[in-house]
């Protein structure tokens, strides 16, 4: 089920059994679908996730570029085409719209952007800020959030039990689970985390975020 807002469509979350299967699934998506979009943007909330992206993408021979200050599509070596992605930190999406004119007005009207978000932020408000920035872009867009059952955000809510069920039913761990109820459950988990978070200190990974911003003694049950 798609959630639509202005010119953006948000698909149901894609949840993978393991981080390894998540990365493989993300790369497979880019390899199979990048030619259908004006551009694929791979989004990370944390720097260590972006670094992992670079390694994973390069290992599978994806052409990548980082969206940094001064990036220019005309000389960035990245344009419309297959097997390529632009890596963007979530906090910089608001800067992206000003650079999009370099892609050409006609191309922007004809085709969509695909945003592949490699992780949820523990706080729902940070995901919402990202989604809001994307919805204000002048190009039609599609967004997919990916997460894994062995990541800190989901492990706090008994994800191990879900994984046990997946194994018991003989389901393929290399395939993702996607359903509106899963997206809703993740959002509720994020809101419960906010109620018990001690802050939102900027850090480089999700593990570090929980270490510095969440008191485990107040853990969620």
NORURCOR-V447144 format. One record per residue. N is the residue number from 0. PSI is psi as a letter, one per 30 degrees, with the letter a starting at -180 (none if undefined). Layout:
N:PSI / N:PSI
This chain:
0:k / 1:k / 2:k / 3:k / 4:j / 5:c / 6:g / 7:k / 8:k / 9:k / 10:l / 11:k / 12:k / 13:j / 14:k / 15:l / 16:e / 17:l / 18:e / 19:e / 20:e / 21:e / 22:e / 23:e / 24:e / 25:e / 26:e / 27:e / 28:e / 29:e / 30:e / 31:f / 32:f / 33:e / 34:f / 35:f / 36:l / 37:e / 38:k / 39:k / 40:k / 41:j / 42:k / 43:k / 44:f / 45:k / 46:e / 47:e / 48:e / 49:e / 50:e / 51:e / 52:e / 53:e / 54:e / 55:e / 56:e / 57:e / 58:e / 59:g / 60:h / 61:k / 62:k / 63:l / 64:l / 65:k / 66:j / 67:l / 68:k / 69:g / 70:k / 71:k / 72:f / 73:f / 74:g / 75:f / 76:g / 77:k / 78:a / 79:k / 80:l / 81:l / 82:h / 83:l / 84:l / 85:k / 86:k / 87:k / 88:k / 89:e / 90:f / 91:g / 92:e / 93:f / 94:f / 95:e / 96:e / 97:f / 98:f / 99:f / 100:f / 101:f / 102:f / 103:k / 104:e / 105:e / 106:e / 107:e / 108:e / 109:e / 110:l / 111:l / 112:k / 113:j / 114:j / 115:j / 116:j / 117:f / 118:l / 119:k / 120:k / 121:f / 122:k / 123:e / 124:f / 125:e / 126:e / 127:e / 128:e / 129:e / 130:e / 131:e / 132:e / 133:e / 134:f / 135:f / 136:l / 137:g / 138:k / 139:k / 140:l / 141:k / 142:k / 143:k / 144:k / 145:k / 146:l / 147:k / 148:f / 149:g / 150:l / 151:e / 152:e / 153:f / 154:f / 155:f / 156:h / 157:h / 158:f / 159:e / 160:e / 161:e / 162:e / 163:e / 164:e / 165:e / 166:e / 167:e / 168:f / 169:g / 170:l / 171:j / 172:f / 173:f / 174:k / 175:l / 176:k / 177:k / 178:k / 179:e / 180:e / 181:e / 182:e / 183:e / 184:e / 185:e / 186:e / 187:e / 188:e / 189:e / 190:e / 191:e / 192:e / 193:e / 194:f / 195:g / 196:k / 197:f / 198:a / 199:h / 200:k / 201:k / 202:a / 203:f / 204:l / 205:e / 206:e / 207:e / 208:e / 209:e / 210:e / 211:f / 212:g / 213:k / 214:j / 215:f / 216:f / 217:g / 218:l / 219:k / 220:none
